Amino acid sequence: MTTLEEAPVLESYDMLIDGERTGASDGRRFPSVNPFDGKEWATAPEATEADVDRAVSAARRAFDSGGWPRTTPAQRARLLRRLGALIEERSDELARVQVLENGKLLREVGPQVAALAGHCYYFSGIAETILGHTVPVSIPDTVNFTVREPIGVVAAVTPWNSPLALLMWKLAPALAAGNTVVVKPSEVTPVSTLLLADLVVEAGFPPGTVNVVTGGGQVGAWLTAHPGVDKIAFTGSTAIGKLVAQSAAERLVRVSLELGGKSPNIVFADADLDNAVNGVIAGIFAAAGQTCLAGSRVLVEDSIYDDFVGRLVDRSRRIKLGNPLDPTTEMGTLACKAQYNKVLRYIDIGRAEGATVLCGGGRPDDPDLADGLFIEPTVFGDVRNDMQIAREEIFGPVASVIRFSTEEEAVTIANDTRFGLAAGVWTNDIRRAHRVVARLRAGTVWVNSYRRTSYAMPFGGYGESGLGRENGIESVHEYTEVKSVWIDTGGTVQDPFNPRATAQPAR
Ligand code: NAD
């Protein structure tokens, strides 16, 4: 990463610590590079360890002083609604900035960012309905109930592919439950998060409730290892997720991990093939394949293999690459040079392992795209599930097509992976749909659609795709501790050596 001492010609954004905008304490900054034209367009501070400490201390004070956790649910709900309204007002600006950072299409990011307002509204409702329950224990003269309490200071670390959405998946439930937060966005996409922080301040969240520090992996490591952090919410690669989990284990802090995937998208012969082609394209070429839930293994039934793959290749060849801000563009760039090189390396690996490039396979030769990190939509045929391109997450526009002949074989191949984030099933047979859904080892399964998410539906992975769930009421459980309360109502004197003296009557 280039480090700039100062960047007078670039737009300059600052971190948010304890309600104040601040640079890094040693003044260092790093650039954000637009992957479409290769130009540096903004800078953000490269936080020092002392800056991370300041941010965690601010969040700690905001939590320990009782200010934020003791606000009423209605007050928290009102602030979340205000934040939602501000996101609605400013979603165009937020979306454009995110496109400049990561090259994802405005036609996708625009609606995605606008929908984050709905996220805030949904969790504002939940803020007032975080319920415990009364428990009928079989011991006389006691009233028992549970309470869900905030955990404390949350470290939220996010990746570059959907920086705002993946942040909101953490921020909304964490705040609804009464936690305070320190956010560390990816070094590839710091600015969109820093802009969102403006809205948090404008909405009126008390100082220290939400803090943002920026910088590279080292900043993430300082934050997740900080003794003042009570809970880590991490989205990123499985490799870094394991490091974060190790750091969490050292201190036994709560951790949730949303990690990588190698999701199967299974097309049965009885499917509506036009629909399935669109679903497979959405699964692997939307966002240039840079989604954790990418349907990167396309499993196709033998009897329709040639027909289906022919249609898939034909549509993939016609995908329009271009400026991600242009509403007619269908695929933008890779987000950064490192990712671009990684994807090209995997295409070489696929060729070397004997898979056949059916379309794409490198850089487009259009001179208009020469400055951008573009890779053609690439379809590999004749892929075996033991090849590297079927086992490892590529995180780019590369589909690995695998043939199967029976439902049993499809399920076996689909589950033969260390990941388990998502899966797609294309069939018009309702019995088969239920049978296959029940057997797939994945956190989300779509039947006859792909890549849909909602704030109301829990999202997360089996296996090495992660721990815990985001979205839905399940996400609030990730940000609360459960307290069990026993109230004696009998007034009997307890036997100190047999506390259950009035124990359960025999069944
Ligand atoms: P990454 O793991 O390289 O980085 C993620 C974040 O962790 C960044 O903010 C980074 O600076 C930080 N980081 C790096 N080293 C760290 C360390 N040692 N300790 C703490 N933090 C550290 O991931 P990426 O390349 O930014 O994103 C792509 C990955 O994210 C893919 O694997 C993708 O599947 C995954 N992802 C998962 C989901 C999901 O919901 N499951 C969603 C989006 C992306």
Residues whose N, C-alpha, C, O or C-beta is under 5 A from the ligand:
A	BS01	NAD	V157 T158 P159 W160 K184 P185 S186 E187 G215 G216 G217 G220 A221 T224 T235 G236 S237 T238 I240 L243 E258 L259 G260 G261 T291 C292 S465
